[in-house]
Amino acid sequence: MSWRRSTFLLPTLIALLSAFGLFAALLGDGLWDAPAWLGLGIPAVLGTWPLLRRRKKLPR
């Protein structure tokens, strides 16, 4: 089965990335800050990406 046909693959990967980011944020400071930012930032960007796209201008 291809990854495009799987309904739950992408949401599962986003959830795992978020869980990893939360876990890294709880572990401590220093080297754990970068994985926490990535693990929590990437899902946030993916969730807001459709809102950030430019709208096409309608012809008059």
PDB file of N, H, CA, C and O in Angstrom:
ATOM      1  N   MET A   1       0.851  -1.174   0.000  1.00  0.00           N
ATOM      2  CA  MET A   1       0.000   0.000   0.000  1.00  0.00           C
ATOM      3  C   MET A   1       0.895   1.236   0.000  1.00  0.00           C
ATOM      4  O   MET A   1       1.840   1.325   0.785  1.00  0.00           O
ATOM      5  N   SER A   2       0.601   2.169  -0.865  1.00  0.00           N
ATOM      6  H   SER A   2      -0.166   2.097  -1.502  1.00  0.00           H
ATOM      7  CA  SER A   2       1.438   3.366  -0.949  1.00  0.00           C
ATOM      8  C   SER A   2       1.085   4.325   0.180  1.00  0.00           C
ATOM      9  O   SER A   2       0.017   4.232   0.786  1.00  0.00           O
ATOM     10  N   TRP A   3       1.988   5.231   0.444  1.00  0.00           N
ATOM     11  H   TRP A   3       2.855   5.306  -0.048  1.00  0.00           H
ATOM     12  CA  TRP A   3       1.769   6.169   1.547  1.00  0.00           C
ATOM     13  C   TRP A   3       0.646   7.144   1.232  1.00  0.00           C
ATOM     14  O   TRP A   3       0.035   7.681   2.156  1.00  0.00           O
ATOM     15  N   ARG A   4       0.356   7.392  -0.036  1.00  0.00           N
ATOM     16  H   ARG A   4       0.853   6.956  -0.786  1.00  0.00           H
ATOM     17  CA  ARG A   4      -0.727   8.304  -0.397  1.00  0.00           C
ATOM     18  C   ARG A   4      -2.094   7.679  -0.141  1.00  0.00           C
ATOM     19  O   ARG A   4      -3.070   8.392   0.093  1.00  0.00           O
ATOM     20  N   ARG A   5      -2.166   6.381  -0.183  1.00  0.00           N
ATOM     21  H   ARG A   5      -1.373   5.801  -0.372  1.00  0.00           H
ATOM     22  CA  ARG A   5      -3.449   5.708   0.026  1.00  0.00           C
ATOM     23  C   ARG A   5      -3.764   5.512   1.497  1.00  0.00           C
ATOM     24  O   ARG A   5      -4.902   5.207   1.856  1.00  0.00           O
ATOM     25  N   SER A   6      -2.787   5.679   2.328  1.00  0.00           N
ATOM     26  H   SER A   6      -1.864   5.926   2.036  1.00  0.00           H
ATOM     27  CA  SER A   6      -3.015   5.494   3.754  1.00  0.00           C
ATOM     28  C   SER A   6      -3.612   6.767   4.351  1.00  0.00           C
ATOM     29  O   SER A   6      -3.008   7.837   4.276  1.00  0.00           O
ATOM     30  N   THR A   7      -4.769   6.649   4.929  1.00  0.00           N
ATOM     31  H   THR A   7      -5.260   5.780   4.990  1.00  0.00           H
ATOM     32  CA  THR A   7      -5.469   7.802   5.479  1.00  0.00           C
ATOM     33  C   THR A   7      -4.805   8.308   6.753  1.00  0.00           C
ATOM     34  O   THR A   7      -4.810   9.510   7.019  1.00  0.00           O
ATOM     35  N   PHE A   8      -4.251   7.427   7.519  1.00  0.00           N
ATOM     36  H   PHE A   8      -4.247   6.451   7.303  1.00  0.00           H
ATOM     37  CA  PHE A   8      -3.777   7.799   8.840  1.00  0.00           C
ATOM     38  C   PHE A   8      -2.265   7.959   8.938  1.00  0.00           C
ATOM     39  O   PHE A   8      -1.759   8.249  10.022  1.00  0.00           O
ATOM     40  N   LEU A   9      -1.537   7.784   7.861  1.00  0.00           N
ATOM     41  H   LEU A   9      -1.948   7.549   6.980  1.00  0.00           H
ATOM     42  CA  LEU A   9      -0.082   7.836   7.936  1.00  0.00           C
ATOM     43  C   LEU A   9       0.429   9.239   8.272  1.00  0.00           C
ATOM     44  O   LEU A   9       1.207   9.397   9.212  1.00  0.00           O
ATOM     45  N   LEU A  10       0.012  10.241   7.534  1.00  0.00           N
ATOM     46  H   LEU A  10      -0.620  10.113   6.770  1.00  0.00           H
ATOM     47  CA  LEU A  10       0.505  11.597   7.774  1.00  0.00           C
ATOM     48  C   LEU A  10       0.058  12.139   9.136  1.00  0.00           C
ATOM     49  O   LEU A  10       0.888  12.703   9.850  1.00  0.00           O
ATOM     50  N   PRO A  11      -1.205  11.996   9.528  1.00  0.00           N
ATOM     51  CA  PRO A  11      -1.568  12.443  10.879  1.00  0.00           C
ATOM     52  C   PRO A  11      -0.816  11.703  11.985  1.00  0.00           C
ATOM     53  O   PRO A  11      -0.503  12.290  13.020  1.00  0.00           O
ATOM     54  N   THR A  12      -0.527  10.426  11.773  1.00  0.00           N
ATOM     55  H   THR A  12      -0.781   9.948  10.932  1.00  0.00           H
ATOM     56  CA  THR A  12       0.235   9.664  12.765  1.00  0.00           C
ATOM     57  C   THR A  12       1.659  10.191  12.864  1.00  0.00           C
ATOM     58  O   THR A  12       2.190  10.327  13.966  1.00  0.00           O
ATOM     59  N   LEU A  13       2.283  10.490  11.736  1.00  0.00           N
ATOM     60  H   LEU A  13       1.852  10.380  10.840  1.00  0.00           H
ATOM     61  CA  LEU A  13       3.639  11.042  11.758  1.00  0.00           C
ATOM     62  C   LEU A  13       3.675  12.408  12.426  1.00  0.00           C
ATOM     63  O   LEU A  13       4.611  12.709  13.167  1.00  0.00           O
ATOM     64  N   ILE A  14       2.672  13.234  12.175  1.00  0.00           N
ATOM     65  H   ILE A  14       1.912  12.989  11.574  1.00  0.00           H
ATOM     66  CA  ILE A  14       2.608  14.549  12.818  1.00  0.00           C
ATOM     67  C   ILE A  14       2.412  14.383  14.326  1.00  0.00           C
ATOM     68  O   ILE A  14       3.015  15.113  15.114  1.00  0.00           O
ATOM     69  N   ALA A  15       1.579  13.434  14.726  1.00  0.00           N
ATOM     70  H   ALA A  15       1.090  12.842  14.086  1.00  0.00           H
ATOM     71  CA  ALA A  15       1.364  13.189  16.159  1.00  0.00           C
ATOM     72  C   ALA A  15       2.635  12.688  16.834  1.00  0.00           C
ATOM     73  O   ALA A  15       2.955  13.111  17.945  1.00  0.00           O
ATOM     74  N   LEU A  16       3.362  11.790  16.172  1.00  0.00           N
ATOM     75  H   LEU A  16       3.102  11.447  15.270  1.00  0.00           H
ATOM     76  CA  LEU A  16       4.617  11.297  16.746  1.00  0.00           C
ATOM     77  C   LEU A  16       5.661  12.399  16.849  1.00  0.00           C
ATOM     78  O   LEU A  16       6.407  12.463  17.826  1.00  0.00           O
ATOM     79  N   LEU A  17       5.715  13.258  15.849  1.00  0.00           N
ATOM     80  H   LEU A  17       5.109  13.205  15.055  1.00  0.00           H
ATOM     81  CA  LEU A  17       6.647  14.383  15.885  1.00  0.00           C
ATOM     82  C   LEU A  17       6.295  15.335  17.018  1.00  0.00           C
ATOM     83  O   LEU A  17       7.184  15.829  17.712  1.00  0.00           O
ATOM     84  N   SER A  18       5.009  15.596  17.210  1.00  0.00           N
ATOM     85  H   SER A  18       4.287  15.195  16.646  1.00  0.00           H
ATOM     86  CA  SER A  18       4.567  16.448  18.312  1.00  0.00           C
ATOM     87  C   SER A  18       4.887  15.819  19.664  1.00  0.00           C
ATOM     88  O   SER A  18       5.344  16.504  20.579  1.00  0.00           O
ATOM     89  N   ALA A  19       4.648  14.515  19.789  1.00  0.00           N
ATOM     90  H   ALA A  19       4.276  13.959  19.046  1.00  0.00           H
ATOM     91  CA  ALA A  19       4.947  13.829  21.055  1.00  0.00           C
ATOM     92  C   ALA A  19       6.437  13.872  21.343  1.00  0.00           C
ATOM     93  O   ALA A  19       6.843  14.075  22.488  1.00  0.00           O
ATOM     94  N   PHE A  20       7.255  13.683  20.315  1.00  0.00           N
ATOM     95  H   PHE A  20       6.925  13.518  19.385  1.00  0.00           H
ATOM     96  CA  PHE A  20       8.704  13.775  20.498  1.00  0.00           C
ATOM     97  C   PHE A  20       9.108  15.177  20.929  1.00  0.00           C
ATOM     98  O   PHE A  20       9.963  15.337  21.800  1.00  0.00           O
ATOM     99  N   GLY A  21       8.498  16.194  20.325  1.00  0.00           N
ATOM    100  H   GLY A  21       7.803  16.064  19.618  1.00  0.00           H
ATOM    101  CA  GLY A  21       8.801  17.576  20.708  1.00  0.00           C
ATOM    102  C   GLY A  21       8.411  17.873  22.142  1.00  0.00           C
ATOM    103  O   GLY A  21       9.153  18.534  22.869  1.00  0.00           O
ATOM    104  N   LEU A  22       7.255  17.388  22.551  1.00  0.00           N
ATOM    105  H   LEU A  22       6.652  16.851  21.961  1.00  0.00           H
ATOM    106  CA  LEU A  22       6.834  17.592  23.938  1.00  0.00           C
ATOM    107  C   LEU A  22       7.749  16.860  24.912  1.00  0.00           C
ATOM    108  O   LEU A  22       8.108  17.393  25.961  1.00  0.00           O
ATOM    109  N   PHE A  23       8.119  15.641  24.556  1.00  0.00           N
ATOM    110  H   PHE A  23       7.828  15.208  23.704  1.00  0.00           H
ATOM    111  CA  PHE A  23       9.024  14.865  25.404  1.00  0.00           C
ATOM    112  C   PHE A  23      10.376  15.558  25.521  1.00  0.00           C
ATOM    113  O   PHE A  23      10.940  15.635  26.613  1.00  0.00           O
ATOM    114  N   ALA A  24      10.897  16.060  24.412  1.00  0.00           N
ATOM    115  H   ALA A  24      10.439  15.997  23.525  1.00  0.00           H
ATOM    116  CA  ALA A  24      12.183  16.762  24.432  1.00  0.00           C
ATOM    117  C   ALA A  24      12.085  18.056  25.244  1.00  0.00           C
ATOM    118  O   ALA A  24      13.035  18.433  25.930  1.00  0.00           O
ATOM    119  N   ALA A  25      10.945  18.728  25.166  1.00  0.00           N
ATOM    120  H   ALA A  25      10.173  18.421  24.609  1.00  0.00           H
ATOM    121  CA  ALA A  25      10.774  19.972  25.930  1.00  0.00           C
ATOM    122  C   ALA A  25      10.722  19.697  27.428  1.00  0.00           C
ATOM    123  O   ALA A  25      11.161  20.522  28.228  1.00  0.00           O
ATOM    124  N   LEU A  26      10.191  18.548  27.806  1.00  0.00           N
ATOM    125  H   LEU A  26       9.834  17.877  27.155  1.00  0.00           H
ATOM    126  CA  LEU A  26      10.109  18.206  29.220  1.00  0.00           C
ATOM    127  C   LEU A  26      11.419  17.683  29.787  1.00  0.00           C
ATOM    128  O   LEU A  26      11.631  17.731  30.998  1.00  0.00           O
ATOM    129  N   LEU A  27      12.303  17.181  28.925  1.00  0.00           N
ATOM    130  H   LEU A  27      12.131  17.142  27.941  1.00  0.00           H
ATOM    131  CA  LEU A  27      13.536  16.574  29.409  1.00  0.00           C
ATOM    132  C   LEU A  27      14.531  17.586  29.976  1.00  0.00           C
ATOM    133  O   LEU A  27      15.224  17.296  30.951  1.00  0.00           O
ATOM    134  N   GLY A  28      14.600  18.737  29.385  1.00  0.00           N
ATOM    135  H   GLY A  28      14.036  18.972  28.594  1.00  0.00           H
ATOM    136  CA  GLY A  28      15.551  19.688  29.944  1.00  0.00           C
ATOM    137  C   GLY A  28      15.909  20.795  28.981  1.00  0.00           C
ATOM    138  O   GLY A  28      15.259  20.999  27.956  1.00  0.00           O
ATOM    139  N   ASP A  29      16.961  21.503  29.340  1.00  0.00           N
ATOM    140  H   ASP A  29      17.490  21.338  30.173  1.00  0.00           H
ATOM    141  CA  ASP A  29      17.430  22.639  28.559  1.00  0.00           C
ATOM    142  C   ASP A  29      18.698  22.269  27.816  1.00  0.00           C
ATOM    143  O   ASP A  29      19.179  21.138  27.885  1.00  0.00           O
ATOM    144  N   GLY A  30      19.220  23.244  27.110  1.00  0.00           N
ATOM    145  H   GLY A  30      18.829  24.163  27.054  1.00  0.00           H
ATOM    146  CA  GLY A  30      20.472  23.027  26.402  1.00  0.00           C
ATOM    147  C   GLY A  30      20.252  22.329  25.083  1.00  0.00           C
ATOM    148  O   GLY A  30      19.591  22.859  24.191  1.00  0.00           O
ATOM    149  N   LEU A  31      20.810  21.130  24.959  1.00  0.00           N
ATOM    150  H   LEU A  31      21.348  20.699  25.684  1.00  0.00           H
ATOM    151  CA  LEU A  31      20.715  20.392  23.702  1.00  0.00           C
ATOM    152  C   LEU A  31      19.297  19.932  23.389  1.00  0.00           C
ATOM    153  O   LEU A  31      18.991  19.646  22.231  1.00  0.00           O
ATOM    154  N   TRP A  32      18.439  19.856  24.376  1.00  0.00           N
ATOM    155  H   TRP A  32      18.688  20.088  25.316  1.00  0.00           H
ATOM    156  CA  TRP A  32      17.069  19.407  24.156  1.00  0.00           C
ATOM    157  C   TRP A  32      16.186  20.510  23.577  1.00  0.00           C
ATOM    158  O   TRP A  32      15.081  20.232  23.112  1.00  0.00           O
ATOM    159  N   ASP A  33      16.657  21.749  23.600  1.00  0.00           N
ATOM    160  H   ASP A  33      17.555  21.974  23.977  1.00  0.00           H
ATOM    161  CA  ASP A  33      15.839  22.845  23.088  1.00  0.00           C
ATOM    162  C   ASP A  33      15.611  22.746  21.584  1.00  0.00           C
ATOM    163  O   ASP A  33      14.499  22.986  21.115  1.00  0.00           O
ATOM    164  N   ALA A  34      16.638  22.399  20.825  1.00  0.00           N
ATOM    165  H   ALA A  34      17.542  22.204  21.205  1.00  0.00           H
ATOM    166  CA  ALA A  34      16.501  22.326  19.366  1.00  0.00           C
ATOM    167  C   ALA A  34      15.509  21.233  18.942  1.00  0.00           C
ATOM    168  O   ALA A  34      14.635  21.510  18.121  1.00  0.00           O
ATOM    169  N   PRO A  35      15.609  20.003  19.467  1.00  0.00           N
ATOM    170  CA  PRO A  35      14.591  19.007  19.086  1.00  0.00           C
ATOM    171  C   PRO A  35      13.181  19.397  19.541  1.00  0.00           C
ATOM    172  O   PRO A  35      12.199  19.071  18.874  1.00  0.00           O
ATOM    173  N   ALA A  36      13.085  20.091  20.671  1.00  0.00           N
ATOM    174  H   ALA A  36      13.883  20.356  21.213  1.00  0.00           H
ATOM    175  CA  ALA A  36      11.767  20.529  21.141  1.00  0.00           C
ATOM    176  C   ALA A  36      11.178  21.556  20.185  1.00  0.00           C
ATOM    177  O   ALA A  36       9.998  21.477  19.842  1.00  0.00           O
ATOM    178  N   TRP A  37      11.984  22.515  19.753  1.00  0.00           N
ATOM    179  H   TRP A  37      12.943  22.578  20.031  1.00  0.00           H
ATOM    180  CA  TRP A  37      11.507  23.524  18.805  1.00  0.00           C
ATOM    181  C   TRP A  37      11.108  22.886  17.484  1.00  0.00           C
ATOM    182  O   TRP A  37      10.070  23.224  16.916  1.00  0.00           O
ATOM    183  N   LEU A  38      11.922  21.973  16.998  1.00  0.00           N
ATOM    184  H   LEU A  38      12.765  21.698  17.459  1.00  0.00           H
ATOM    185  CA  LEU A  38      11.591  21.310  15.732  1.00  0.00           C
ATOM    186  C   LEU A  38      10.360  20.416  15.868  1.00  0.00           C
ATOM    187  O   LEU A  38       9.479  20.415  15.008  1.00  0.00           O
ATOM    188  N   GLY A  39      10.315  19.664  16.952  1.00  0.00           N
ATOM    189  H   GLY A  39      11.030  19.665  17.651  1.00  0.00           H
ATOM    190  CA  GLY A  39       9.213  18.739  17.148  1.00  0.00           C
ATOM    191  C   GLY A  39       7.876  19.422  17.364  1.00  0.00           C
ATOM    192  O   GLY A  39       6.830  18.851  17.058  1.00  0.00           O
ATOM    193  N   LEU A  40       7.901  20.636  17.888  1.00  0.00           N
ATOM    194  H   LEU A  40       8.751  21.100  18.136  1.00  0.00           H
ATOM    195  CA  LEU A  40       6.655  21.371  18.090  1.00  0.00           C
ATOM    196  C   LEU A  40       6.409  22.402  16.997  1.00  0.00           C
ATOM    197  O   LEU A  40       5.263  22.771  16.742  1.00  0.00           O
ATOM    198  N   GLY A  41       7.466  22.869  16.351  1.00  0.00           N
ATOM    199  H   GLY A  41       8.398  22.570  16.558  1.00  0.00           H
ATOM    200  CA  GLY A  41       7.319  23.894  15.326  1.00  0.00           C
ATOM    201  C   GLY A  41       6.864  23.359  13.984  1.00  0.00           C
ATOM    202  O   GLY A  41       6.030  23.973  13.319  1.00  0.00           O
ATOM    203  N   ILE A  42       7.401  22.224  13.584  1.00  0.00           N
ATOM    204  H   ILE A  42       8.078  21.725  14.124  1.00  0.00           H
ATOM    205  CA  ILE A  42       7.033  21.661  12.278  1.00  0.00           C
ATOM    206  C   ILE A  42       5.541  21.317  12.220  1.00  0.00           C
ATOM    207  O   ILE A  42       4.893  21.673  11.236  1.00  0.00           O
ATOM    208  N   PRO A  43       4.966  20.647  13.217  1.00  0.00           N
ATOM    209  CA  PRO A  43       3.520  20.398  13.151  1.00  0.00           C
ATOM    210  C   PRO A  43       2.693  21.694  13.167  1.00  0.00           C
ATOM    211  O   PRO A  43       1.638  21.766  12.538  1.00  0.00           O
ATOM    212  N   ALA A  44       3.173  22.707  13.884  1.00  0.00           N
ATOM    213  H   ALA A  44       4.030  22.648  14.395  1.00  0.00           H
ATOM    214  CA  ALA A  44       2.452  23.978  13.896  1.00  0.00           C
ATOM    215  C   ALA A  44       2.465  24.633  12.517  1.00  0.00           C
ATOM    216  O   ALA A  44       1.451  25.172  12.073  1.00  0.00           O
ATOM    217  N   VAL A  45       3.607  24.589  11.844  1.00  0.00           N
ATOM    218  H   VAL A  45       4.430  24.151  12.205  1.00  0.00           H
ATOM    219  CA  VAL A  45       3.690  25.149  10.492  1.00  0.00           C
ATOM    220  C   VAL A  45       2.831  24.338   9.524  1.00  0.00           C
ATOM    221  O   VAL A  45       2.136  24.908   8.683  1.00  0.00           O
ATOM    222  N   LEU A  46       2.876  23.022   9.638  1.00  0.00           N
ATOM    223  H   LEU A  46       3.440  22.558  10.320  1.00  0.00           H
ATOM    224  CA  LEU A  46       2.053  22.181   8.765  1.00  0.00           C
ATOM    225  C   LEU A  46       0.566  22.423   8.987  1.00  0.00           C
ATOM    226  O   LEU A  46      -0.223  22.354   8.044  1.00  0.00           O
ATOM    227  N   GLY A  47       0.185  22.703  10.209  1.00  0.00           N
ATOM    228  H   GLY A  47       0.826  22.760  10.975  1.00  0.00           H
ATOM    229  CA  GLY A  47      -1.223  22.955  10.502  1.00  0.00           C
ATOM    230  C   GLY A  47      -1.712  24.298  10.007  1.00  0.00           C
ATOM    231  O   GLY A  47      -2.890  24.446   9.681  1.00  0.00           O
ATOM    232  N   THR A  48      -0.832  25.273   9.944  1.00  0.00           N
ATOM    233  H   THR A  48       0.125  25.153  10.208  1.00  0.00           H
ATOM    234  CA  THR A  48      -1.226  26.604   9.498  1.00  0.00           C
ATOM    235  C   THR A  48      -0.864  26.879   8.044  1.00  0.00           C
ATOM    236  O   THR A  48      -1.185  27.946   7.521  1.00  0.00           O
ATOM    237  N   TRP A  49      -0.202  25.936   7.386  1.00  0.00           N
ATOM    238  H   TRP A  49       0.059  25.069   7.811  1.00  0.00           H
ATOM    239  CA  TRP A  49       0.242  26.152   6.004  1.00  0.00           C
ATOM    240  C   TRP A  49      -0.913  26.537   5.064  1.00  0.00           C
ATOM    241  O   TRP A  49      -0.749  27.462   4.269  1.00  0.00           O
ATOM    242  N   PRO A  50      -2.068  25.869   5.124  1.00  0.00           N
ATOM    243  CA  PRO A  50      -3.154  26.275   4.209  1.00  0.00           C
ATOM    244  C   PRO A  50      -3.623  27.709   4.455  1.00  0.00           C
ATOM    245  O   PRO A  50      -4.113  28.358   3.531  1.00  0.00           O
ATOM    246  N   LEU A  51      -3.485  28.209   5.664  1.00  0.00           N
ATOM    247  H   LEU A  51      -3.087  27.682   6.415  1.00  0.00           H
ATOM    248  CA  LEU A  51      -3.901  29.582   5.957  1.00  0.00           C
ATOM    249  C   LEU A  51      -2.895  30.600   5.442  1.00  0.00           C
ATOM    250  O   LEU A  51      -3.249  31.758   5.215  1.00  0.00           O
ATOM    251  N   LEU A  52      -1.651  30.186   5.255  1.00  0.00           N
ATOM    252  H   LEU A  52      -1.364  29.246   5.439  1.00  0.00           H
ATOM    253  CA  LEU A  52      -0.600  31.105   4.846  1.00  0.00           C
ATOM    254  C   LEU A  52      -0.456  31.230   3.332  1.00  0.00           C
ATOM    255  O   LEU A  52       0.238  32.122   2.844  1.00  0.00           O
ATOM    256  N   ARG A  53      -1.105  30.344   2.592  1.00  0.00           N
ATOM    257  H   ARG A  53      -1.668  29.619   2.988  1.00  0.00           H
ATOM    258  CA  ARG A  53      -0.980  30.401   1.136  1.00  0.00           C
ATOM    259  C   ARG A  53      -1.644  31.653   0.605  1.00  0.00           C
ATOM    260  O   ARG A  53      -2.631  32.135   1.161  1.00  0.00           O
ATOM    261  N   ARG A  54      -1.092  32.173  -0.476  1.00  0.00           N
ATOM    262  H   ARG A  54      -0.290  31.781  -0.928  1.00  0.00           H
ATOM    263  CA  ARG A  54      -1.680  33.350  -1.100  1.00  0.00           C
ATOM    264  C   ARG A  54      -2.951  32.964  -1.830  1.00  0.00           C
ATOM    265  O   ARG A  54      -3.059  31.890  -2.423  1.00  0.00           O
ATOM    266  N   ARG A  55      -3.895  33.862  -1.766  1.00  0.00           N
ATOM    267  H   ARG A  55      -3.807  34.734  -1.284  1.00  0.00           H
ATOM    268  CA  ARG A  55      -5.117  33.639  -2.509  1.00  0.00           C
ATOM    269  C   ARG A  55      -4.936  34.138  -3.931  1.00  0.00           C
ATOM    270  O   ARG A  55      -4.285  35.155  -4.166  1.00  0.00           O
ATOM    271  N   LYS A  56      -5.509  33.425  -4.863  1.00  0.00           N
ATOM    272  H   LYS A  56      -6.038  32.598  -4.672  1.00  0.00           H
ATOM    273  CA  LYS A  56      -5.425  33.852  -6.247  1.00  0.00           C
ATOM    274  C   LYS A  56      -6.363  35.028  -6.466  1.00  0.00           C
ATOM    275  O   LYS A  56      -7.466  35.080  -5.920  1.00  0.00           O
ATOM    276  N   LYS A  57      -5.901  35.969  -7.276  1.00  0.00           N
ATOM    277  H   LYS A  57      -5.005  35.928  -7.719  1.00  0.00           H
ATOM    278  CA  LYS A  57      -6.757  37.115  -7.583  1.00  0.00           C
ATOM    279  C   LYS A  57      -7.851  36.686  -8.547  1.00  0.00           C
ATOM    280  O   LYS A  57      -7.612  35.984  -9.530  1.00  0.00           O
ATOM    281  N   LEU A  58      -9.040  37.127  -8.235  1.00  0.00           N
ATOM    282  H   LEU A  58      -9.234  37.698  -7.437  1.00  0.00           H
ATOM    283  CA  LEU A  58     -10.178  36.808  -9.087  1.00  0.00           C
ATOM    284  C   LEU A  58     -10.212  37.786 -10.262  1.00  0.00           C
ATOM    285  O   LEU A  58      -9.972  38.978 -10.071  1.00  0.00           O
ATOM    286  N   PRO A  59     -10.502  37.312 -11.459  1.00  0.00           N
ATOM    287  CA  PRO A  59     -10.596  38.233 -12.600  1.00  0.00           C
ATOM    288  C   PRO A  59     -11.837  39.118 -12.459  1.00  0.00           C
ATOM    289  O   PRO A  59     -12.878  38.690 -11.962  1.00  0.00           O
ATOM    290  N   ARG A  60     -11.692  40.349 -12.907  1.00  0.00           N
ATOM    291  H   ARG A  60     -10.846  40.697 -13.310  1.00  0.00           H
ATOM    292  CA  ARG A  60     -12.824  41.285 -12.801  1.00  0.00           C
ATOM    293  C   ARG A  60     -13.621  41.308 -14.052  1.00  0.00           C
ATOM    294  O   ARG A  60     -14.609  42.037 -14.141  1.00  0.00           O
TER     295      ARG A  60
END
